[in-house]
Amino acid sequence: MPNNILKQKKAQTRMLETIAVILIFFMLVAFGFVFYANMQKSNTETKYMEEKNAKAIKIAKSALNLPELQCNGKTYCFDESKITAFSSGSVPKNQYFEVFRYSEITLEKIYPSKGKVQVYSRKNPATTSKQSIWVPVALNDPLTGTSFAILTVDAYE
């Protein structure tokens, strides 16, 4: 009879060892799953930020290549008289919504004089975030010559 009790204790010990191994295995699987989920979340956030940045860059490129604002075929150069006419409201801004979407485009002179002109502004009422891009440009004015400015594009979500 004592031999039978000894066999039962060995069986119980092995069963407890098996249960412990299974529990540890499932804990490792759970930790792995949590780690994987966090990595995926991080990758998704990175892609989202890249997408927002690409949208702002696309709007900035569109503004830089807009013939209504450009100097005579020069890149990164705006004609100051065209900027004044465009921002004064003589051009309906609704026709540029397809190009600029919900964004705000400002031109800030930095040298030799200072000044700020808002070229386009249309904000989304349900704005949650914005992405900003700054591009150095030249401003050409036939009367005063060339000055330098920063084109700021704020793309709203």
N, C-alpha and C positions, 0 to 999 in steps of 0.2 A: 504494500500500500504506500509506503513512503516514496517508492520509486515513481508511482503514479502522480503524487503531489509535486514532485520535483519536475516531472515532464510538463505539468500544467503551468508551473512558475516560469519555466523556460519559454513556453508558448506565449504566455502573457508578456514576458519581456520582449520577445521578438515582435509581437504585435504592437507594443508601445513604440519600439524602435521604428517600425514601418510607418506608424502614424506620424511620428516625429519627422521622419524623412519626407513624407508627403506634405506635411505642413510647411516645412522649410522650403520645399520645392515651389509650392504655391505662393509663398511669401516672395521668393525670388522672381517668380513670374509677375506678381503684382508690382514689385518695384521696377522691373523692366518695362512694364506697360506704362507706369506713371512717367518714367524717364522718356520713353518714346513719345508720349502725348505732349510733354513739355517741349521736346525738340520740334515736333510738328507745329505747335503753337508759335514758337519762335520763328520758324521758317515762314509761316503764314503771315506773321506781322512784318517780317522783312520784305516779303513780296508785295504786301499792301503799301508799304512805304516807298518801295521802288516804283510802283504803279503811280502813286501820287506825284512823285518826283518827275516821272516821265511825262505826266499830264502837264505839269507846270512848265517843263522844258519845251513841250510842243507848243504851248501858248506863247512862250517867249520867242520861239523861232518864228511863229506866225507873225508876231508883232514886228520882229526884226526884218522880215521879208515883205511886209505890207507896202505896196507901191505908193499908197496914199501918204505914207510917212517918210519914206526913204529919200536920201539924196539921189542924185542922178546915177542910179545903178551901182552905187557903192554899198558894200556890206558894213554893218555895224555903224551906220551913219544915218542920222535923221536930219531932215530939213526943218529948221525952227519955225518957218512960216507955215509949213504944212501941219506941224504939231499944234500951233496956235489955232489954225482953222479947224482942225479935227477935234480938239478938246473944247472949243467954244460952243459946240453944239450945232454947228451948221451942217454936220453930217449926222443923219439918224443912227443912233447906236444899236437899234434893234436889228439892223441888217448885219451887224458884226457878231451877233450872239452865237451863231453857228461856229465862228472862228474862235472867239475868246471865251465862250461859255460863261460860267459864273467866276469872274476874276476881277481883279483891280490892277490896272497898269498905270504906274506913275513914272515920271521922268524927273530926276533931281539933278540940276546943274551943280557941278562941284568946282569947276575952274574955267575961266578966271572969275566969273561972278557966281552967285548962288541964287537958286530959285527952284520951285517945285511946280510941276504941271501934272494934273491928273488926266491921262489920256483916255482911259476907259474905266468904268466902274459899274459893276453889276454884281451885287451880293445875293447869295442864296439866303432866304429868310430862315431856313432850317440848317444853317451852317454849323457843322460840328468841328471842323478843323480847316486849316489852310496850309499851303506849302508855298514858300517864297523862293524866288530865284532872282539873283542880281546879275546884270550884264553891263559892263562898261561900254559906252557908245560915244560917238562924236556927234556934236550938234553943229550943223553948218548954217550960218546966217550970212547972207550976202552983205549986210551992212557992218556987222561987228566981227566977222570972221568965224573961225572954228573955236568951239568950246567943248568941254568934256562933261559927260553926265553919266548917271547910273540909271539904267532901266530896271525898275523893280516890278516883278510880276507876282502877285499873290493869287494863287489858284485856290478857290474855295471848293470844299467837298459837296 
